[in-house]
């Protein structure tokens, strides 16, 4: 993943997300349910119901970038079990550990 320079936050939507959504559907979730401004350049992380897929949405200053990862075996760690509708802030380091399959809780 290409990391932007400067200050950037990582936000995770705690509830499972239907990852058939694309740019528009996920950006609508960021603004309406997560209550954040997509144009600030933060990363917004969405995990599927079965935790086998992840999508990350980011505004890079010129357009929306959508990063996708699907694992073939196992599942992503369930470190963000919170109430539906809750948004969890994590560090870049915790996101990288999560994407690599580590179970370190933020």
VOTIRO-710615 format. One record per residue (C-alpha): residue number from 1; y, z, x; residue in one letter. Coordinates in steps of 0.05 Angstrom, whole numbers, plus 5000, padded with zeros to 4 digits. Layout:
{nr->NUM; v->Y; w->Z; u->X; rest->A}
...
END
This chain:
{nr->1; v->5000; w->5000; u->5000; rest->X}
{nr->2; v->5070; w->4984; u->5026; rest->X}
{nr->3; v->5111; w->5048; u->5026; rest->X}
{nr->4; v->5185; w->5040; u->5012; rest->X}
{nr->5; v->5234; w->5075; u->5058; rest->X}
{nr->6; v->5276; w->5133; u->5036; rest->X}
{nr->7; v->5264; w->5187; u->4985; rest->X}
{nr->8; v->5211; w->5169; u->4934; rest->X}
{nr->9; v->5173; w->5212; u->4885; rest->X}
{nr->10; v->5103; w->5202; u->4858; rest->X}
{nr->11; v->5091; w->5217; u->4784; rest->X}
{nr->12; v->5022; w->5219; u->4752; rest->X}
{nr->13; v->5010; w->5211; u->4677; rest->X}
{nr->14; v->4960; w->5267; u->4663; rest->X}
{nr->15; v->4929; w->5235; u->4602; rest->X}
{nr->16; v->4879; w->5177; u->4611; rest->X}
{nr->17; v->4912; w->5109; u->4605; rest->X}
{nr->18; v->4886; w->5044; u->4576; rest->X}
{nr->19; v->4892; w->5003; u->4640; rest->X}
{nr->20; v->4888; w->4937; u->4603; rest->X}
{nr->21; v->4964; w->4947; u->4599; rest->X}
{nr->22; v->5005; w->4906; u->4647; rest->X}
{nr->23; v->5076; w->4912; u->4672; rest->X}
{nr->24; v->5109; w->4916; u->4605; rest->X}
{nr->25; v->5060; w->4965; u->4573; rest->X}
{nr->26; v->5061; w->5013; u->4633; rest->X}
{nr->27; v->5136; w->5009; u->4640; rest->X}
{nr->28; v->5143; w->5028; u->4567; rest->X}
{nr->29; v->5099; w->5090; u->4580; rest->X}
{nr->30; v->5143; w->5109; u->4639; rest->X}
{nr->31; v->5206; w->5107; u->4597; rest->X}
{nr->32; v->5182; w->5133; u->4530; rest->X}
{nr->33; v->5125; w->5182; u->4545; rest->X}
{nr->34; v->5139; w->5203; u->4617; rest->X}
{nr->35; v->5215; w->5205; u->4607; rest->X}
{nr->36; v->5233; w->5173; u->4674; rest->X}
{nr->37; v->5277; w->5116; u->4696; rest->X}
{nr->38; v->5234; w->5061; u->4724; rest->X}
{nr->39; v->5291; w->5033; u->4765; rest->X}
{nr->40; v->5296; w->5094; u->4811; rest->X}
{nr->41; v->5241; w->5066; u->4855; rest->X}
{nr->42; v->5190; w->5122; u->4845; rest->X}
{nr->43; v->5115; w->5110; u->4840; rest->X}
{nr->44; v->5081; w->5119; u->4773; rest->X}
{nr->45; v->5006; w->5130; u->4774; rest->X}
{nr->46; v->4959; w->5117; u->4715; rest->X}
{nr->47; v->4885; w->5133; u->4715; rest->X}
{nr->48; v->4832; w->5104; u->4668; rest->X}
{nr->49; v->4792; w->5147; u->4620; rest->X}
{nr->50; v->4729; w->5144; u->4663; rest->X}
{nr->51; v->4769; w->5153; u->4728; rest->X}
{nr->52; v->4741; w->5090; u->4760; rest->X}
{nr->53; v->4808; w->5052; u->4761; rest->X}
{nr->54; v->4879; w->5068; u->4780; rest->X}
{nr->55; v->4944; w->5029; u->4771; rest->X}
{nr->56; v->5009; w->5045; u->4806; rest->X}
{nr->57; v->5075; w->5017; u->4781; rest->X}
{nr->58; v->5138; w->5013; u->4823; rest->X}
{nr->59; v->5206; w->4980; u->4820; rest->X}
{nr->60; v->5221; w->4953; u->4890; rest->X}
{nr->61; v->5294; w->4934; u->4877; rest->X}
{nr->62; v->5280; w->4862; u->4857; rest->X}
{nr->63; v->5222; w->4868; u->4809; rest->X}
{nr->64; v->5161; w->4908; u->4786; rest->X}
{nr->65; v->5102; w->4917; u->4832; rest->X}
{nr->66; v->5034; w->4934; u->4803; rest->X}
{nr->67; v->4980; w->4961; u->4850; rest->X}
{nr->68; v->4909; w->4965; u->4824; rest->X}
{nr->69; v->4847; w->4998; u->4852; rest->X}
{nr->70; v->4777; w->5002; u->4822; rest->X}
{nr->71; v->4720; w->5038; u->4857; rest->X}
{nr->72; v->4650; w->5012; u->4853; rest->X}
{nr->73; v->4613; w->5079; u->4859; rest->X}
{nr->74; v->4633; w->5148; u->4838; rest->X}
{nr->75; v->4700; w->5167; u->4806; rest->X}
{nr->76; v->4769; w->5187; u->4827; rest->X}
{nr->77; v->4776; w->5263; u->4831; rest->X}
{nr->78; v->4800; w->5296; u->4767; rest->X}
{nr->79; v->4854; w->5337; u->4801; rest->X}
{nr->80; v->4907; w->5327; u->4747; rest->X}
{nr->81; v->4874; w->5358; u->4686; rest->X}
{nr->82; v->4934; w->5377; u->4645; rest->X}
{nr->83; v->4955; w->5372; u->4573; rest->X}
{nr->84; v->4963; w->5302; u->4546; rest->X}
{nr->85; v->5034; w->5278; u->4553; rest->X}
{nr->86; v->5046; w->5320; u->4615; rest->X}
{nr->87; v->5072; w->5288; u->4678; rest->X}
{nr->88; v->5052; w->5315; u->4746; rest->X}
{nr->89; v->5092; w->5306; u->4810; rest->X}
{nr->90; v->5051; w->5299; u->4874; rest->X}
{nr->91; v->5066; w->5283; u->4947; rest->X}
{nr->92; v->5053; w->5217; u->4981; rest->X}
{nr->93; v->5000; w->5250; u->5024; rest->X}
{nr->94; v->4963; w->5276; u->4962; rest->X}
{nr->95; v->4966; w->5206; u->4931; rest->X}
{nr->96; v->4935; w->5175; u->4994; rest->X}
{nr->97; v->4880; w->5228; u->4995; rest->X}
{nr->98; v->4867; w->5215; u->4921; rest->X}
{nr->99; v->4863; w->5139; u->4931; rest->X}
{nr->100; v->4815; w->5149; u->4990; rest->X}
{nr->101; v->4769; w->5192; u->4947; rest->X}
{nr->102; v->4786; w->5261; u->4973; rest->X}
{nr->103; v->4787; w->5319; u->4924; rest->X}
{nr->104; v->4845; w->5359; u->4952; rest->X}
{nr->105; v->4885; w->5384; u->4892; rest->X}
{nr->106; v->4961; w->5376; u->4896; rest->X}
END
